[in-house]
Amino acid sequence: MEISRESIFISSIRVFFNTFFAIIAVAVAVIPIIIISLIFSTPENHFNLKNKLEILPDLEGNTKILPMSTPCVLRVDIKGEIGKQQVTSEDIYYQLIESRKGRLKHNRVKAILLNVNSGGGHAIVSDIIYRNLISYKEKFNVPIYTYIEGVCASGGYYIACSSDKIYSTPLGMTGSVGVFFGPFFNFKKLMDKVGVNSKTISDGENKLTLNPFDTWTEDEGKYLQSITNYTYDTFLNIVASSRKIDKEKLINDYGAKVFNTKEALKIQYIDKVSSYNEALEDLLKEANIDTQKPYQVVTLKSKKAWLHPMLQSSKVSFKSFLKEYLITLIKN
């Protein structure tokens, strides 16, 4: 029995190390390829940049890399919840910064096309992105257009107000000019019913405002309403100024509703219902880019997002290896 146990142990160790070294061998083969591609993908040190340049189709569908003297339109995608994934203030900030570096240096970017499909998100992040776009537009004297390919609401519309014109797909939805803070829940009655108590040590007036485990007073969290009101008023002023809409109408008539394109066009939330290519063509004209001569449409994708599928694949492979190893160990 002792000999049998030893052979099982040795066999298990052998399976483990064979699989482990196989994974290492694959990694050793793949990593140099990734490094070489990163080095030669731009003339400058690629590792100083957070984003990878991607060529998008022009009006004719061309995606060929052209000389560094070719004018460009930078497409910035605002997709998903603002403040998460690749729509953080840092992500957009570095896209704008790096639109003047690498293959895009020497003032190649002549215009920005915001491609929006977002129902909103974090108010502060939306405001930072909006102000960074305004600053970029003023500093480099480039037009910014927005194309709504689905939803452009709340924080998404906040950001879109940085643009000179807003275009939308025929079935796009626009609006939701409003702000909310919460929701907040209170579990005190449930805790009393179950027989659970809680105690939190704190100092400072209002530090435990809206504590879900204590009884709320009538004025609980009242000061937070002033923060919400201030944020809402800032949003209103930006929409009223950028879209030339009366502020009282925004408050009393339109509220925080979302509108279809017909309604949005009527109340001046958008400028035109069109296709993506039509919006791009108008932007090219606004930027004085001759479509009869070479030009490019580009975007900057985070390297983290670019490597994510590879990392996910590695994670799945390791889980598969671990599962197979444990099955082998049990069988032996």
N, C-alpha and C positions, 0 to 999 in steps of 0.2 A: 504493500500500500504506500509506503514511503516513496518508492521509486516512481509510482504512478503520479503521485502528487507533484513531485519535482518536475516530471515531464510536462504536466499541465501548466505549471508555472512558467517553465522555460518557453513553451509554445506560445503562451499568452504574451510574454515579453517580446518574443520574436515578431508576432503579429503587430504589436504596438509600434515597435521601432521601424519595421518595414514600412508601415503606413505613414508614420511620422516623417521618415526621411524622404518618402515619395512626395509628400506635401512640400517639404523644404526644397526638394529638387525643382519642383514646378515653380515655386516662388523665386528661386535663384535664376531660373530661365526667363521669367516674366518681368521681374523688376528692372533689369538692365534695359529691356525694350521700352518700358514706360519712361525711364530716365532719359534715354536717347531721344525719344519722341518729344519729350518736354523741352529738352535743350535746343533741338533744331526747329521747333515749331515757331519760335520768334527769334529775331536777330539779337535781342537783348537777353539778359539773364532771366529766364522764365521763372525761376524760383522766387524772384522778388515780387511777382504778381500773384494776386489771389484768384484771378479769373483766367479762363481759357477763351481765346477768340474763336468764334464760330461764324462762318459765312452763311448768310441766309439768301434765299432766292430773291433776285431782283424782279422787275415787272415781266421779264421774259423767262423767268425761272432759272437764270444762270447763277451758279454757285462757285465759279472758278475764282481762285485767288488772283487778284490783280496787283499791279505795282503799287508801291507805297505812296505814290503821288496821286492815286485815285481817290476822289472824294467819297465820303461814306455817310450813310444814315445809320445811327445807332438805335437799335430797337431795345427798349427796356421793358421787360415783362413784369407786370404786376398781377400775379395769379395766385389765388388762394387767400388764406387768412393773413392779413397784414400783421407783421410782428413775429411770424413763424416761417419755417422752412427757408426759402430763398427770398422772402420779401421782408427782410429786416432793414432798419435804417443803415446798418453797417454794410449789408450786401449791396444796396443801391448806391451808397456813398462810394464804395470801392469801384463799382462799375463806372461811375462818373469820373473818378480820379484816373482810372486806368484807360479811359477813353482818350486820354492825351499821352499815352505811353506805348511802348512796344511798337507794333505794326500800325498803331493809330496815332503815333506822334506826328508832329509838324502840322497840327491843325487839320487833320483829315476829316474829323467829324463835323459835318455842316448842319446836321439836324438830328432831332431825337423823336422817335415814334414810341409813345407809350402804348403798349399792348395790354389792355386791362380786362381781366375777368375775375373780379373780386367783390365779395359782399361786404368787405370792410374788415375791421379788426381794431387793433390798439390805436387809440386817438393820438397819443404822443408820437408813436412811430410814424403815423400818417402825416403829422405836422412836420416832423423832421425831414421826411422824404420830399414833401411839398416844398419846403424852404430850400433844400439842397438843389432841387430842380430849378427853382426860380433863380437862385444864385448862379447856377451854371449857365442858364439862358442869358442872363444879364452880362456875365463876365465874358462869355465867348460869342455873344451875339448870334445865337442859333435859334431857329424856330422849334417849338415843341408842339406836336399834334398828339392827340389821344385817339386810339381806335378801340371801341368797346366790342369785344368779340363774344360777350355773353352778359355778365352782370357788372355794373359799375355803381356800387351803392356805398353809402356811408363813407368810411375811410378811403375806399377806392375812388369815390367821386371827389373827396377832399384832395387827393393827389392829382386827379385829372384836371382840377382847376388851375394847376400850374401851366397848363397848355394853352396855346393860342386858339386852337380849334378842337372841338370834340366831334368825332365821327362815331357812328354806331352801325353794327349789323342790324338788319331789319327786325330781328326778334330780340334785340338787346333790351335790358331793363336798367333804368337809371334813377338815381335819387337817394332817398333815405337820409335827408339832411337833418340829422338829429344825433343825440348823444345819450347813452345810458350808463349807469354805474351800478354794477351788481350782476345778478341778484344776490341778496343776503338772506340767510335762513336762521331761524331761531329754534333750538331744540330743548329749551328750558322746560316746557310743559311735558314733553315726552320723557325727559330725564326724571322729572318729579314723579311721573306715573310709574316708571320702571324702578325708581329708587336709587338714582345715580346722582352724585354731587360732583361739582368741579370747583377748583379754586386756582386763580392765576395771580401771581405776584407781579405788580406793576407800579409805576410811578409816572406822574405827568397827567394833567387834565386831558380827558378824552382819549387816552392811550388805548383803552379797551372799548372804544365805540363800536357798536354792533357786534359785540362778543356773542356768538351763537349759543353760549352756555349760561348766560345770565339773562335776567328779565330786562327787557328794554323799557326805557322811560318814554314819555310822550314825545320828547324832543330828540330822541336818540338819533345820532347821525345827521342832525339838521345842518351842521356846518359843511357836510359833504355836498349838500345841494348847491352851495355857492360855487364849489369847484366845477360841478356839472354845468351850472349856468354859464360860468366863464368860458368853459370849453365850447359849449354850444354857441355862444355869442361870437367867439373867434371863428368858428366854422361858418356861421351865417355871414359874417363880414367878408370872408374870403370868397364865398359863392356869390354874394351880391356884387362884389367888386369885379371879380373875374368874368362873370357871366352877364353883367349889366342888368341885374334883376332887382326890383324893389324889395328891400329887406322885409317890409311889412307883409308883402305877398308871400315871401318865403315862410314867414311865421304863421300867418293866419290862413292862407289859401293852400299852400303846397305841403306844409308840415314835413313830417318824416316819411311821407308816402313814396313808394317806388312807382315809376311811370313807364309805360311802353314807349316805343320810339315816336309814335304819332303824337302822343301827349307831351313827351319830353322835348320834341322839336317845337311844339306850339308855345311852351313856356320858357323856351331858350336854354333848357338844360343841355341840349346838344345842338350842333350846327348843321349836321347833315346825316342822312341815312344812306349808307353806301357799302361797297365791298371793301375788303382790306386793300386790294390793289388800287382802288380809286383814292383811298385815303393816302396811300403811299405816293401815288402819282402827284396829288395836290401838294403834298409836303415837299417833294422834289422840286416842284415849280417854285414854291415859297422860298426854298433854300438856294434858288438859282443854279440847280444842278441840271445840266443838259442831259436828258435821257438818250440822246443820240450819240453821246460819248460814254466811255466807260465810267461806271460808278458801282458802289457796292452797298449792300445792306448787311450789317453785322450785329452780333449780340455778344455779350460777355457772360459766360457761364462759370459759376463757381467751381473750382477744382474739386471741392468737397462733393458737389453734386455729380461731377463727372466721374469721380472714383467710387461713388456710392454703390453702383451695381457690382463693381468688382469686389468691394468689401463685403457686400451682401452675399456674393457667390462664395467667397472664402469662408464666411460664417456658416453657410449652409453645408459646405464641404466638410468643415471641421465637425459639425454636428452629426453629419452622416458617418464620418470616420469613427466618432466616439460611439455611435449607436452600433456600428458593425463590430467594433472592438469588444463592446460589452456582450453582444450576442455570441461572439466567438468564445469569449471567456466563460460564459455560462454553459455553452455546448460542450466545451472541453472538460 
